[in-house]
């Protein structure tokens, strides 16, 4: 059974992010950005205590930079930067 089938959203998003790395390695930035958009949607349904959604955004920023879409890159980096808030919550726990 796959992570998608059992509703393990963070695992599913991680699989998509790993796939995006293959696309980036092959210089297929648009494909990577598309896969990462899906990863971000899936991760948004996952555990908010995990950094998966921020990892997806950080990698998507790299894809957008490769496409020359610097506004989208900045938006993705802004989202990825929110991981700092998660780290603060974890330190308080």
N, C-alpha and C positions, 0 to 999 in steps of 0.2 A: 504494500500500500504506500502511496506517495504522501508527502507532506501536504500536498494540495487536498488530497482525498480525506485526510483526517483533520483538516483545519489547523494544522501547525503552521500558522502564518509566518512566523519568524524563520522557520526552516525553509519554507517555500521561498520567501524573499531572499534568503541567503543563496539558495540555488540559482535564482535569477541573477543576483549580483555576480556570482562566480561565472555565469554564462556571459555576462556583460564584459568581464575581464578578457574573455577569449576574443570578443568582438573588438575591444580596444587594442589588444595585442596585434590584431590583424588590420588595424587602422580603419575599422568600420565604425566610426564614431556615431553615425546616425542610428545604426542598428543598436549600438550600446545604449544610446540615449533612450531609445524606445523600450528596450528591455528594462532599463533602470526606472523608467516611468511606471512600468508595471510593478517592479519591485517596490517602489515607494507606495503604490496603492495597496499592495498586499501587506507590506510592513505596517501601514497605518492601522490595520486590523489586528496586529500582533500585540505582544506584551509591551506596554508603555514603559516598563522598567528596564527594557533591553535597548541597546544602542543600534539595533538593526535599521531603523528608519533613518538614523543620522548617517550611518555607513552608506546606505543607498544614495542619500543626497550627496555625500562627499564624492562618491564615484561618479555620479551623474554630472557633477560639476566638472570633472575631468573630461567627460564626453563632450559637454557643451563647449569647453575650452578648445577641444580638438576641432569642433565645428566652427569656431570663431564666434559663437553666440555668447558674448560676454555678459549680457544682461541676464540671460538664463543661468549662466555660470554663477553669477553673483547671487541670484536668488537661491540656487542650490547650496552654495556655500553658507548663506545666511541660515538656511534650514539645518545644515550640518553643524553649525556653530552652537545650536541649541543643545547639543550633547553636554555642554558645560553645566546646564541646569540639572541634567540627569546625574552628573557626577556629584554635584552639590547635595542632591537628595540622597544619594548612596552614602556619602560621607556622614550625613546626619543620622542615618539608620543604625 
